[in-house]
Amino acid sequence: MTPEEARNHPLADQRTTRVSVPMLGWRDPLRWLRDGARDVLRCPVLSLSYGLLFTAVAWMLGALLRESPQYALLLGSGMMLLGPALAMGLIEASRLCACGTRPRLRGCLVCWLPRRSSLSLFIGLLLVLELLWARSSLVVFALFADGMAPAQTPTQLLLDPSNLPFIAAYAAVGAMFAGVAFACSVIAVPLLLDRPVDAITAALTSVRACLEHPWVLFAWGAMLTLLSALALLPAGLGLLLVGPLLGHASWHAYRGILA
């Protein structure tokens, strides 16, 4: 084909389309939660199994780290950072439901095996962020440790008005790392499970989606944080339902954000 024929070809004016949907509305996060709740009802045994797992992890952290608030806060933040990876099986279950296939617990537990190289690299990126967050959090705690009672529990630490400077500094550092982690992972894990892409492409696509729809995805992240915090209040029992709900909703957020 000559250059002139190529310019006159019917496909010559076609352009590569962007992956992200052109517009998201404020009601979309609520719709993602609604669809996630529907998936919980579709596979209750699998969802409850993951809810029990999340609750057991919360209880274990609370029992082991009751007297070490700096590590309790740190590991709690790390669990939130690695949430998308921990909810991988729930995301796979919702993906199978969308395909009309009945999800099985065993298959969802090993859903990462066919894409283990890309998922391992992505989880490695999250672990690097977790290590940086851990170091920064310990530095903040060390800077304010002289002004805090050594025997305080995490709850007392957060409720003591004299610790407001520490809480503000810790929250600022945590918000910075949480924002980076959320931007990189909000749709990355569902994308890796659904399409043959590498970890870097998935993370960059997730960041680009956040840049295209900042306020809607900010609201989505705030909703995830609020529901996770509320689930911890009644001795962590709320994770039985909230954990699976957010895991399933992550798939529908991915489907809503990407065409």
N, C-alpha and C positions, 0 to 999 in steps of 0.2 A: 504494500500500500504506500503510495507516495504521500509526502507531507500535505499536498493539496487535498488528496482524497481523505486523509485523516482529519483535516480541519472541517471538511464537509460531512463527515460521518454523523449519523443521528445521535450517537453516544458521546460525541465530542464535547458537548456542553454539560454533561453530567459531572457532578462534583461529589466528593466523599461527604456523606452526611454525618453530623455529630451524633454521638450515641445518646446523650442525655435528652430527655423529653423537653419540649420547648417551654412548658409552664407547669408549675406546681402551685396548688392552692393551700390555704391555711387548714382546710378540712382534710387534706390528704393524710397527715399523721394519725388523725382519729380513725380514718378508714383503714389504715394499716393495722392499727390495734384491733379494730373490729374483725378484720380478716384473720388476724392472728388468733383471736379468741375462737373463731370458727374452726381453725385447724386444731386447737386444743381439744375441741369436742369431737373432731374427726378421729383423732388418735389419742384417747385419754390415757391409756396405759403407758405409752411411750412418753407422753408429756409429763405424767406424774412421776415416772422414773427419773427423768431429768430434774424435776422439781425436788425430789428427795435428795438427789446428788448435790444440788445447789445448797439445800438446807443443811445437809451434813457438813459441807465445806464451811459454811458460815458458823455452825456450832463448834467445829473443830478449831477454827481460828479464835473464836471467843473463849474457848476453854484453855487453849495453849498460851494465848497472848494477853490474858486478862491483866497481868501485872507488868506488861511491857507496852505501854500505850504507843510509843514511837513506832514499834514494829507492827502493832495492830493496825494503826492508821495506814502504815506503808503497805502492808500486804492487802488490806482491804481495798486500797486504791489500785494495787496491782491486779486484783481479781476483776475490778471493773474495767481495767485497761484490756485484759485478756478475755473479756466477756464474749466478743464475737467468735473467738476460737473455741471457747468452752461450749458455746451454743451451736457448734457446727452440725451436730446430729439433728437438732431441731430444725435448722435451716434446710437440711437435706430432706427431712420429713415433709416440710411444706412444699419443697420442690417436687417430691414424688406425688403429693396430693394434687398439685397443679397439673401433673401429667396424667392423672387418673389412676395412679398406682398406689396400692395400700402399703404404707411404710412399715418396716419391721425394725424392732429395736436393735437387733444384731447388725443389720445392714447399715443403720444410721451410725452405729458406734464405729464402724470401719469405713465410713464414706470417704475419708481422707486418703485411703490407700491408692486409688487410681490417680490422684493428683498430689501425691505426697511430696514431690520435689518442689512444686510451686507453693503449696501450703506450708511446707517446712520453712522455706525462705521467708514467706510472709510472717509466720509466727516468730521467726528469728528477728525480723525487723521490729515486731512488737516487744520482744524481749529486750532489744537494745534500748528502746524507749523506756521500758520498765526499769532497766538498770540506771539510766540517766535520771529518771524520776526518783528512784530509790536514793541515789547519792545526793540529789538536791534536797530531798525531804529530810534526810538525816542531818544535812548541814543546817537546814532551817531549825530543826529540833534542837541541835547542839547550841545554836546561837541564843535560843530562848530558854534553854534548860535550867539556867541558874535562877530564873524567876518563877519556876513552877515547882510544886510539891512533888517529891519523887515517888510517892505512893499512889498518885492519882490514877484512876481507871480511865479508859478512853471517854466514857460518858461524863465523868467529873471534869476531865480535861476540857471538853468542849463546852460545858455549861458554866464553868468558872469565869466570871466577868473579867478577872485580872489577867486572863490568858487571851484577851482579844487581840493584842498585837501578834501573838504567835498564830492564832487562828487565821488572821487576815493574811499573814505572810505565807502560811502553809496553803491556804486556799488559793492564793495567787499563783504559787508555783504549780499546784495541782491542776488548776484551771488551764494553765499554759500547756502542760504536757497532755492533759485530757483532751484539749482542743485539737492538738496535733494528731493524737491517736485516733480520735473520732473522725477527723477529716480523712485519714488514711484508710480507715477500716469500715466506714459506715455501710458501704456496699461491696467491699473487696472480697470478703469470704463468700457471700452468695455468688459473686461473679466468678470466683475461682472454681466453685462447685458446679456452676452452670455452663461455663464456656471454657474453651481451651486457650486460656491466656496465662501469661506469666505473672509472678507476684508484683513486679515493678509496674507493669501495665495496669493491674488491678488497683494498686495503691494510687497511681496517678489519675486513673479514671474516677476513683472515689474523691480525690482532692478536687478534681475539675467539677464534679457534680456539686460539691459544697460551694465552690466559687460561683457556679451558675445560679444556685438556689440558696443563698446564705441564710436568709431569714426563716424559711420553712425548715431547713435542716438544723438550724439553731434551735428552733422550737421542738423539733424531733429529739435532738440531743438532750434538751432540758427536760422533756417529758420522760425520756429513758432514765435520766438521773433521779428525777423526783419519784418515779414509781419504784426504782431500786432502793432508794432511801426509805420510802414508806414500807416496803416489804420487809425491811430489817427491824422495824420497830417492835412488832409483837414477837420477840424472841426469834426472829428470822423465819417464822412460820409463813409469812407472806410470800416467801420465795417458792413455796410449793406451787403457787399459781402464777405469780408475777414472772418468775424465771422462764418457764415455758412460754408464757404469753409474749414476752419480749423477744425470745428466740424465734418463734414463728413469725412475729411481726417484722423481724429483720428481713425475711425473705420478701414479704409484700412491699416493704420499703424499697428494696432493690428493684422489684418488678415495676414499681411506680416511678422510680427515678430514671431507669434506663428503658429505652424503647426496645 
